[in-house]
Amino acid sequence: ELRCEGQSVVAVVRDQAAAYDPLSAPEPDLESDLDDRPIGGLGIHLVRELMDEVSYERADGENRVTFRKTWDSDPQPD
């Protein structure tokens, strides 16, 4: 789901998989050499860094992750 709310764009990703809160994952190791780091965690790290708000909920048998990005002024067409 993708929608505009005022000066925000909101995306909601839903699935009916087993309950899993990706926001509860530990922060990834960003200091070690790439070859020494465990796989996983960079995607949600990037989302947290780039979005203004990220939330998770389990409702009606679905996982729902909501992302919000807000801008300061109306976007100008190219």
MOPAC internal coordinates of N, CA, C and O (Angstrom, degrees):
PM7 1SCF
backbone

  N    0.0000 0     0.00 0     0.00 0    0    0    0
  C    1.4471 1     0.00 0     0.00 0    1    0    0
  C    1.5260 1   107.10 1     0.00 0    2    1    0
  O    1.2310 1   120.57 1   -43.87 1    3    2    1
  N    1.3092 1   116.51 1   136.13 1    3    2    1
  C    1.4608 1   122.30 1   178.45 1    5    3    2
  C    1.5187 1   107.81 1  -136.77 1    6    5    3
  O    1.2310 1   120.65 1   -48.84 1    7    6    5
  N    1.3403 1   116.37 1   131.16 1    7    6    5
  C    1.4581 1   119.52 1  -178.88 1    9    7    6
  C    1.5261 1   110.10 1  -150.53 1   10    9    7
  O    1.2310 1   121.33 1   -21.49 1   11   10    9
  N    1.3193 1   115.06 1   158.51 1   11   10    9
  C    1.4588 1   121.97 1   172.92 1   13   11   10
  C    1.5143 1   107.96 1  -101.34 1   14   13   11
  O    1.2310 1   121.02 1   -43.28 1   15   14   13
  N    1.3199 1   115.66 1   136.72 1   15   14   13
  C    1.4679 1   122.20 1   175.43 1   17   15   14
  C    1.5179 1   106.88 1  -132.26 1   18   17   15
  O    1.2310 1   120.63 1   -81.22 1   19   18   17
  N    1.3119 1   116.40 1    98.78 1   19   18   17
  C    1.4585 1   119.64 1  -177.33 1   21   19   18
  C    1.5128 1   110.14 1    62.13 1   22   21   19
  O    1.2310 1   120.63 1    60.27 1   23   22   21
  N    1.3245 1   116.40 1  -119.73 1   23   22   21
  C    1.4539 1   120.72 1  -179.87 1   25   23   22
  C    1.5278 1   111.78 1  -100.75 1   26   25   23
  O    1.2310 1   120.85 1  -152.67 1   27   26   25
  N    1.3220 1   115.97 1    27.33 1   27   26   25
  C    1.4586 1   121.37 1   179.13 1   29   27   26
  C    1.5180 1   110.79 1  -124.90 1   30   29   27
  O    1.2310 1   121.35 1   -30.55 1   31   30   29
  N    1.3169 1   115.02 1   149.45 1   31   30   29
  C    1.4560 1   122.45 1   167.29 1   33   31   30
  C    1.5173 1   105.78 1  -108.45 1   34   33   31
  O    1.2310 1   120.86 1   -49.31 1   35   34   33
  N    1.3285 1   115.96 1   130.69 1   35   34   33
  C    1.4559 1   121.95 1  -177.88 1   37   35   34
  C    1.5234 1   108.41 1  -120.75 1   38   37   35
  O    1.2310 1   120.83 1   -50.61 1   39   38   37
  N    1.3265 1   116.01 1   129.39 1   39   38   37
  C    1.4655 1   121.67 1   175.63 1   41   39   38
  C    1.5196 1   107.71 1  -120.18 1   42   41   39
  O    1.2310 1   120.81 1   -44.81 1   43   42   41
  N    1.3333 1   116.06 1   135.19 1   43   42   41
  C    1.4557 1   121.42 1   177.36 1   45   43   42
  C    1.5232 1   107.02 1  -122.48 1   46   45   43
  O    1.2310 1   121.05 1   -56.32 1   47   46   45
  N    1.3308 1   115.59 1   123.68 1   47   46   45
  C    1.4624 1   121.87 1   176.95 1   49   47   46
  C    1.5199 1   106.61 1  -107.68 1   50   49   47
  O    1.2310 1   121.05 1   -52.39 1   51   50   49
  N    1.3343 1   115.60 1   127.61 1   51   50   49
  C    1.4650 1   121.47 1  -177.11 1   53   51   50
  C    1.5199 1   109.73 1  -125.17 1   54   53   51
  O    1.2310 1   120.89 1   -33.87 1   55   54   53
  N    1.3328 1   115.89 1   146.13 1   55   54   53
  C    1.4609 1   120.11 1   168.49 1   57   55   54
  C    1.5278 1   108.35 1  -150.02 1   58   57   55
  O    1.2310 1   121.13 1   -12.16 1   59   58   57
  N    1.3116 1   115.44 1   167.84 1   59   58   57
  C    1.4581 1   120.93 1  -178.74 1   61   59   58
  C    1.5190 1   110.73 1  -111.23 1   62   61   59
  O    1.2310 1   120.28 1  -153.53 1   63   62   61
  N    1.3069 1   117.08 1    26.47 1   63   62   61
  C    1.4671 1   122.14 1   177.61 1   65   63   62
  C    1.5301 1   109.23 1   -74.49 1   66   65   63
  O    1.2310 1   121.25 1    -0.32 1   67   66   65
  N    1.3259 1   115.22 1   179.68 1   67   66   65
  C    1.4598 1   120.04 1   175.70 1   69   67   66
  C    1.5254 1   109.24 1   -58.23 1   70   69   67
  O    1.2310 1   120.90 1   -30.15 1   71   70   69
  N    1.3186 1   115.89 1   149.85 1   71   70   69
  C    1.4623 1   120.43 1  -179.79 1   73   71   70
  C    1.5194 1   110.52 1   -56.49 1   74   73   71
  O    1.2310 1   120.90 1   -49.98 1   75   74   73
  N    1.3295 1   115.88 1   130.02 1   75   74   73
  C    1.4699 1   121.42 1   177.39 1   77   75   74
  C    1.5143 1   108.62 1  -156.93 1   78   77   75
  O    1.2310 1   121.25 1   -58.28 1   79   78   77
  N    1.3137 1   115.21 1   121.72 1   79   78   77
  C    1.4579 1   121.70 1   177.68 1   81   79   78
  C    1.5245 1   108.49 1   -98.61 1   82   81   79
  O    1.2310 1   119.66 1   -77.18 1   83   82   81
  N    1.3390 1   118.25 1   102.82 1   83   82   81
  C    1.4607 1   119.39 1  -178.72 1   85   83   82
  C    1.5225 1   112.76 1   -65.43 1   86   85   83
  O    1.2310 1   120.10 1   160.31 1   87   86   85
  N    1.3246 1   117.42 1   -19.69 1   87   86   85
  C    1.4551 1   120.23 1   179.84 1   89   87   86
  C    1.5200 1   112.27 1   -75.70 1   90   89   87
  O    1.2310 1   120.22 1   167.71 1   91   90   89
  N    1.3263 1   117.18 1   -12.29 1   91   90   89
  C    1.4668 1   120.80 1   178.10 1   93   91   90
  C    1.5330 1   111.40 1   -86.48 1   94   93   91
  O    1.2310 1   120.29 1   173.32 1   95   94   93
  N    1.3285 1   117.06 1    -6.68 1   95   94   93
  C    1.4671 1   120.73 1   179.43 1   97   95   94
  C    1.5274 1   109.17 1   -65.76 1   98   97   95
  O    1.2310 1   120.21 1   -35.37 1   99   98   97
  N    1.3294 1   117.21 1   144.63 1   99   98   97
  C    1.4648 1   119.11 1   178.46 1  101   99   98
  C    1.5223 1   111.16 1   -66.29 1  102  101   99
  O    1.2310 1   121.03 1   -24.77 1  103  102  101
  N    1.3179 1   115.64 1   155.23 1  103  102  101
  C    1.4610 1   120.53 1   175.97 1  105  103  102
  C    1.5243 1   109.02 1   -61.31 1  106  105  103
  O    1.2310 1   119.99 1   -38.82 1  107  106  105
  N    1.3307 1   117.63 1   141.18 1  107  106  105
  C    1.4583 1   119.41 1  -179.86 1  109  107  106
  C    1.5289 1   111.58 1   -72.82 1  110  109  107
  O    1.2310 1   121.37 1   -22.50 1  111  110  109
  N    1.3078 1   114.99 1   157.50 1  111  110  109
  C    1.4599 1   122.15 1   175.28 1  113  111  110
  C    1.5231 1   107.68 1   -77.98 1  114  113  111
  O    1.2310 1   120.32 1   -67.67 1  115  114  113
  N    1.3071 1   116.99 1   112.33 1  115  114  113
  C    1.4646 1   121.41 1  -178.82 1  117  115  114
  C    1.5251 1   112.06 1  -104.17 1  118  117  115
  O    1.2310 1   120.41 1  -179.76 1  119  118  117
  N    1.3170 1   116.82 1     0.24 1  119  118  117
  C    1.4590 1   121.13 1  -175.11 1  121  119  118
  C    1.5276 1   113.68 1  -100.18 1  122  121  119
  O    1.2310 1   119.61 1   145.73 1  123  122  121
  N    1.3273 1   118.35 1   -34.27 1  123  122  121
  C    1.4647 1   121.35 1  -176.46 1  125  123  122
  C    1.5215 1   111.21 1   -70.73 1  126  125  123
  O    1.2310 1   120.78 1   -16.99 1  127  126  125
  N    1.3266 1   116.11 1   163.01 1  127  126  125
  C    1.4609 1   120.75 1   173.52 1  129  127  126
  C    1.5197 1   108.91 1   -60.14 1  130  129  127
  O    1.2310 1   120.32 1   -32.12 1  131  130  129
  N    1.3183 1   116.99 1   147.88 1  131  130  129
  C    1.4709 1   121.34 1  -178.71 1  133  131  130
  C    1.5204 1   112.16 1   -53.80 1  134  133  131
  O    1.2310 1   119.98 1   139.44 1  135  134  133
  N    1.3125 1   117.65 1   -40.56 1  135  134  133
  C    1.4703 1   121.08 1  -178.29 1  137  135  134
  C    1.5223 1   112.53 1   -66.64 1  138  137  135
  O    1.2310 1   119.87 1   158.96 1  139  138  137
  N    1.3326 1   117.85 1   -21.04 1  139  138  137
  C    1.4615 1   121.71 1  -177.25 1  141  139  138
  C    1.5266 1   113.37 1   -96.79 1  142  141  139
  O    1.2310 1   119.95 1   172.32 1  143  142  141
  N    1.3113 1   117.70 1    -7.68 1  143  142  141
  C    1.4672 1   121.15 1  -177.27 1  145  143  142
  C    1.5171 1   111.32 1   -83.39 1  146  145  143
  O    1.2310 1   120.34 1   -36.25 1  147  146  145
  N    1.3453 1   116.96 1   143.75 1  147  146  145
  C    1.4679 1   118.77 1   173.45 1  149  147  146
  C    1.5329 1   109.57 1   -70.72 1  150  149  147
  O    1.2310 1   121.14 1   -26.40 1  151  150  149
  N    1.3082 1   115.43 1   153.60 1  151  150  149
  C    1.4587 1   121.13 1   178.27 1  153  151  150
  C    1.5202 1   109.04 1   -74.12 1  154  153  151
  O    1.2310 1   121.12 1   -38.59 1  155  154  153
  N    1.3393 1   115.46 1   141.41 1  155  154  153
  C    1.4601 1   120.27 1   173.50 1  157  155  154
  C    1.5119 1   113.55 1   106.48 1  158  157  155
  O    1.2310 1   121.71 1   -25.73 1  159  158  157
  N    1.3308 1   114.34 1   154.27 1  159  158  157
  C    1.4469 1   121.52 1   173.74 1  161  159  158
  C    1.5127 1   116.16 1    97.75 1  162  161  159
  O    1.2310 1   119.79 1   164.31 1  163  162  161
  N    1.3300 1   118.00 1   -15.69 1  163  162  161
  C    1.4609 1   118.63 1  -177.33 1  165  163  162
  C    1.5259 1   112.33 1   -74.31 1  166  165  163
  O    1.2310 1   119.89 1   146.93 1  167  166  165
  N    1.3193 1   117.81 1   -33.07 1  167  166  165
  C    1.4670 1   120.31 1  -179.37 1  169  167  166
  C    1.5135 1   112.03 1   -62.59 1  170  169  167
  O    1.2310 1   120.26 1   129.26 1  171  170  169
  N    1.3274 1   117.10 1   -50.74 1  171  170  169
  C    1.4625 1   119.31 1  -179.88 1  173  171  170
  C    1.5266 1   110.23 1   -68.39 1  174  173  171
  O    1.2310 1   119.86 1   150.58 1  175  174  173
  N    1.3248 1   117.88 1   -29.42 1  175  174  173
  C    1.4662 1   121.10 1   174.64 1  177  175  174
  C    1.5314 1   110.29 1   -61.59 1  178  177  175
  O    1.2310 1   120.37 1   133.28 1  179  178  177
  N    1.3262 1   116.89 1   -46.72 1  179  178  177
  C    1.4660 1   120.67 1   178.54 1  181  179  178
  C    1.5233 1   111.61 1   -62.31 1  182  181  179
  O    1.2310 1   120.50 1   138.06 1  183  182  181
  N    1.3188 1   116.65 1   -41.94 1  183  182  181
  C    1.4660 1   120.39 1   178.77 1  185  183  182
  C    1.5206 1   110.27 1   -60.83 1  186  185  183
  O    1.2310 1   120.39 1   134.44 1  187  186  185
  N    1.3248 1   116.86 1   -45.56 1  187  186  185
  C    1.4649 1   120.11 1   178.96 1  189  187  186
  C    1.5231 1   111.71 1   -60.38 1  190  189  187
  O    1.2310 1   120.51 1   141.73 1  191  190  189
  N    1.3252 1   116.63 1   -38.27 1  191  190  189
  C    1.4608 1   121.22 1  -178.54 1  193  191  190
  C    1.5316 1   112.36 1   -72.65 1  194  193  191
  O    1.2310 1   119.90 1   144.70 1  195  194  193
  N    1.3249 1   117.79 1   -35.30 1  195  194  193
  C    1.4601 1   121.70 1  -172.98 1  197  195  194
  C    1.5238 1   114.37 1   -90.94 1  198  197  195
  O    1.2310 1   119.76 1   151.75 1  199  198  197
  N    1.3189 1   118.07 1   -28.25 1  199  198  197
  C    1.4615 1   121.52 1  -177.26 1  201  199  198
  C    1.5249 1   110.78 1   -91.08 1  202  201  199
  O    1.2310 1   120.86 1   -25.52 1  203  202  201
  N    1.3234 1   115.96 1   154.48 1  203  202  201
  C    1.4548 1   121.01 1   175.83 1  205  203  202
  C    1.5267 1   111.50 1   -80.73 1  206  205  203
  O    1.2310 1   120.40 1   148.01 1  207  206  205
  N    1.3300 1   116.84 1   -31.99 1  207  206  205
  C    1.4643 1   121.74 1   177.84 1  209  207  206
  C    1.5187 1   108.60 1  -144.55 1  210  209  207
  O    1.2310 1   120.88 1   -38.45 1  211  210  209
  N    1.3232 1   115.92 1   141.55 1  211  210  209
  C    1.4630 1   122.34 1   173.79 1  213  211  210
  C    1.5159 1   106.33 1  -140.00 1  214  213  211
  O    1.2310 1   120.41 1   -47.73 1  215  214  213
  N    1.3327 1   116.83 1   132.27 1  215  214  213
  C    1.4658 1   119.62 1   178.43 1  217  215  214
  C    1.5205 1   109.79 1  -141.04 1  218  217  215
  O    1.2310 1   121.37 1   -22.24 1  219  218  217
  N    1.3280 1   114.99 1   157.76 1  219  218  217
  C    1.4676 1   122.24 1   177.98 1  221  219  218
  C    1.5175 1   108.06 1  -127.61 1  222  221  219
  O    1.2310 1   121.35 1   -36.48 1  223  222  221
  N    1.3321 1   115.03 1   143.52 1  223  222  221
  C    1.4614 1   120.14 1   169.91 1  225  223  222
  C    1.5132 1   109.06 1  -147.91 1  226  225  223
  O    1.2310 1   121.12 1   -28.35 1  227  226  225
  N    1.3244 1   115.47 1   151.65 1  227  226  225
  C    1.4559 1   122.59 1   173.10 1  229  227  226
  C    1.5183 1   105.10 1  -110.56 1  230  229  227
  O    1.2310 1   120.27 1   -62.87 1  231  230  229
  N    1.3396 1   117.09 1   117.13 1  231  230  229
  C    1.4640 1   120.72 1  -177.89 1  233  231  230
  C    1.5197 1   109.24 1  -148.35 1  234  233  231
  O    1.2310 1   120.62 1   -40.68 1  235  234  233
  N    1.3127 1   116.42 1   139.32 1  235  234  233
  C    1.4673 1   122.79 1   176.19 1  237  235  234
  C    1.5225 1   111.75 1    53.23 1  238  237  235
  O    1.2310 1   120.07 1  -141.47 1  239  238  237
  N    1.3354 1   117.47 1    38.53 1  239  238  237
  C    1.4552 1   121.59 1   178.00 1  241  239  238
  C    1.5235 1   114.67 1    74.69 1  242  241  239
  O    1.2310 1   120.33 1  -164.55 1  243  242  241
  N    1.3453 1   116.97 1    15.45 1  243  242  241
  C    1.4601 1   121.36 1  -178.58 1  245  243  242
  C    1.5212 1   110.90 1  -123.20 1  246  245  243
  O    1.2310 1   121.37 1   -32.66 1  247  246  245
  N    1.3301 1   114.99 1   147.34 1  247  246  245
  C    1.4522 1   121.61 1   163.85 1  249  247  246
  C    1.5221 1   106.05 1   -86.22 1  250  249  247
  O    1.2310 1   120.30 1   -44.27 1  251  250  249
  N    1.3208 1   117.03 1   135.73 1  251  250  249
  C    1.4674 1   120.96 1   178.32 1  253  251  250
  C    1.5278 1   108.83 1  -133.64 1  254  253  251
  O    1.2310 1   121.37 1   -60.38 1  255  254  253
  N    1.3149 1   114.99 1   119.62 1  255  254  253
  C    1.4609 1   120.56 1   175.39 1  257  255  254
  C    1.5206 1   106.48 1  -113.25 1  258  257  255
  O    1.2310 1   120.74 1   -54.33 1  259  258  257
  N    1.3201 1   116.20 1   125.67 1  259  258  257
  C    1.4605 1   122.40 1  -176.99 1  261  259  258
  C    1.5230 1   108.87 1  -113.81 1  262  261  259
  O    1.2310 1   121.26 1   -49.41 1  263  262  261
  N    1.3287 1   115.19 1   130.59 1  263  262  261
  C    1.4630 1   123.11 1   179.53 1  265  263  262
  C    1.5244 1   107.70 1  -117.34 1  266  265  263
  O    1.2310 1   120.47 1   -42.48 1  267  266  265
  N    1.3271 1   116.71 1   137.52 1  267  266  265
  C    1.4718 1   120.85 1   177.79 1  269  267  266
  C    1.5199 1   108.61 1  -131.64 1  270  269  267
  O    1.2310 1   121.34 1   -48.41 1  271  270  269
  N    1.3306 1   115.05 1   131.59 1  271  270  269
  C    1.4638 1   122.11 1   173.23 1  273  271  270
  C    1.5178 1   107.25 1  -125.38 1  274  273  271
  O    1.2310 1   120.57 1   -53.33 1  275  274  273
  N    1.3233 1   116.52 1   126.67 1  275  274  273
  C    1.4575 1   122.49 1  -177.13 1  277  275  274
  C    1.5170 1   109.14 1  -116.58 1  278  277  275
  O    1.2310 1   120.88 1   -38.37 1  279  278  277
  N    1.3355 1   115.93 1   141.63 1  279  278  277
  C    1.4586 1   120.55 1   176.62 1  281  279  278
  C    1.5134 1   108.97 1  -114.79 1  282  281  279
  O    1.2310 1   120.90 1   -21.96 1  283  282  281
  N    1.3419 1   115.88 1   158.04 1  283  282  281
  C    1.4562 1   121.72 1  -175.22 1  285  283  282
  C    1.5080 1   114.79 1   -77.65 1  286  285  283
  O    1.2310 1   120.20 1   149.92 1  287  286  285
  N    1.3310 1   117.23 1   -30.08 1  287  286  285
  C    1.4548 1   120.30 1  -179.36 1  289  287  286
  C    1.5154 1   109.06 1  -140.90 1  290  289  287
  O    1.2310 1   120.88 1    -9.96 1  291  290  289
  N    1.3236 1   115.93 1   170.04 1  291  290  289
  C    1.4667 1   119.92 1   179.85 1  293  291  290
  C    1.5128 1   110.30 1   -60.38 1  294  293  291
  O    1.2310 1   120.39 1   -46.34 1  295  294  293
  N    1.3449 1   116.85 1   133.66 1  295  294  293
  C    1.4632 1   118.51 1   177.79 1  297  295  294
  C    1.5368 1   110.61 1   -64.84 1  298  297  295
  O    1.2310 1   120.57 1   -38.33 1  299  298  297
  N    1.2991 1   116.52 1   141.67 1  299  298  297
  C    1.4600 1   122.17 1   179.80 1  301  299  298
  C    1.5282 1   109.10 1   -97.17 1  302  301  299
  O    1.2310 1   119.86 1   -46.14 1  303  302  301
  N    1.3276 1   117.87 1   133.86 1  303  302  301
  C    1.4644 1   119.26 1   177.31 1  305  303  302
  C    1.5314 1   109.85 1   -66.66 1  306  305  303
  O    1.2310 1   121.03 1   -30.04 1  307  306  305
  N    1.3150 1   115.64 1   149.96 1  307  306  305
  C    1.4834 1   120.49 1   177.81 1  309  307  306
  C    1.4997 1   111.79 1   -72.98 1  310  309  307
  O    1.2310 1   120.10 1   180.00 1  311  310  309

